[in-house]
Amino acid sequence: MGIPLEEVKRVAELARLRFTDEELIRMAGELEKILTYVRKLEEVDTSNVEPMSRVHGDTGRLREDDNVQRINRDEALSNAPDTDGKFFRVPKVIE
C-alpha cells in the first residue's frame, strides 16, 4: 500500500519543495515508513493513560525574586581595562 507519486508531488508542491523523480520515489518510501509507524501508534491502548500536556510535569514554575547585592557603575568600571568615565571602552569591531 504505497503512497502514490502524485500525492508525494502534491505535498512537495504545497511545501514548496522540488524533487527529482528519484527523490520522489525515495520520499514516497520514507512517507510510507512514517505512516506505518503512526498506524502502529494508533493501535496502542491509551485508555488508562491520563491526558497530559508535558511529560515532565510542571516546568513553568518561576523562581522567587531575591534581593541580591549588585555592584554599582564605579565598581564595575574600576575593573575595566579602558573606560571613558561612564562607559566601557572596547576596540572597534565594525568598519
C-alpha positions as CSV (number, residue, x, y, z in Angstrom):
1,M,0.0,0.0,0.0
2,G,2.5,2.6,-1.2
3,I,1.8,6.3,-1.4
4,P,1.1,7.4,-5.0
5,L,3.8,9.6,-6.5
6,E,1.1,12.1,-7.4
7,E,0.3,12.5,-3.8
8,V,4.0,13.0,-2.9
9,K,4.3,15.6,-5.7
10,R,1.2,17.4,-4.3
11,V,2.6,17.5,-0.8
12,A,6.0,18.7,-2.2
13,E,4.4,21.5,-4.1
14,L,2.4,22.6,-1.0
15,A,5.7,22.7,0.9
16,R,7.4,24.5,-2.0
17,L,9.9,21.6,-2.4
18,R,11.4,20.3,-5.6
19,F,12.4,16.7,-6.1
20,T,13.8,14.7,-8.9
21,D,12.0,11.6,-10.0
22,E,14.5,9.5,-8.0
23,E,13.9,11.7,-4.9
24,L,10.2,11.4,-5.3
25,I,10.4,7.7,-5.2
26,R,12.6,7.8,-2.1
27,M,10.3,10.3,-0.4
28,A,7.3,8.1,-1.1
29,G,9.1,5.2,0.7
30,E,10.0,7.4,3.6
31,L,6.5,8.7,4.0
32,E,5.2,5.2,3.9
33,K,7.5,4.2,6.7
34,I,6.3,7.2,8.7
35,L,2.6,6.3,8.1
36,T,3.3,2.7,9.1
37,Y,4.7,3.8,12.4
38,V,1.8,6.1,13.0
39,R,-0.6,3.2,12.3
40,K,1.3,1.2,15.0
41,L,0.9,4.1,17.4
42,E,-2.8,4.2,16.8
43,E,-3.1,0.6,17.9
44,V,-1.6,1.3,21.4
45,D,-4.2,1.2,24.2
46,T,-4.1,4.5,26.0
47,S,-7.5,4.2,27.7
48,N,-5.8,4.1,31.2
49,V,-3.3,6.9,30.5
50,E,-4.0,10.3,32.0
51,P,-4.0,13.1,29.4
52,M,-1.1,15.4,29.8
53,S,0.4,18.4,28.2
54,R,4.0,17.7,29.3
55,V,6.0,14.6,30.0
56,H,8.0,16.1,32.9
57,G,5.2,17.8,34.8
58,D,5.1,21.5,35.8
59,T,8.2,23.1,34.3
60,G,6.8,26.6,34.2
61,R,7.4,27.3,37.9
62,L,9.1,30.7,38.4
63,R,11.8,31.3,41.0
64,E,11.3,33.8,43.8
65,D,12.8,37.3,43.2
66,D,15.7,37.6,45.5
67,N,17.2,40.9,46.5
68,V,20.8,40.4,45.7
69,Q,23.6,42.8,46.1
70,R,24.8,44.2,42.8
71,I,27.9,46.3,42.1
72,N,27.5,49.9,41.1
73,R,28.8,51.5,38.0
74,D,32.0,52.8,39.5
75,E,32.9,49.4,40.9
76,A,32.3,47.7,37.5
77,L,34.3,50.3,35.6
78,S,37.1,50.1,38.1
79,N,37.8,46.5,36.8
80,A,37.7,47.6,33.1
81,P,41.0,47.9,31.1
82,D,39.6,51.1,29.4
83,T,36.7,53.5,30.1
84,D,35.7,57.0,29.3
85,G,34.4,57.6,32.8
86,K,30.8,56.4,32.4
87,F,31.1,53.5,29.8
88,F,33.4,50.6,29.0
89,R,35.6,51.3,26.0
90,V,36.2,48.4,23.6
91,P,38.0,48.1,20.3
92,K,36.0,48.9,17.2
93,V,34.8,45.7,15.5
94,I,32.7,47.0,12.6
95,E,34.1,49.3,10.0
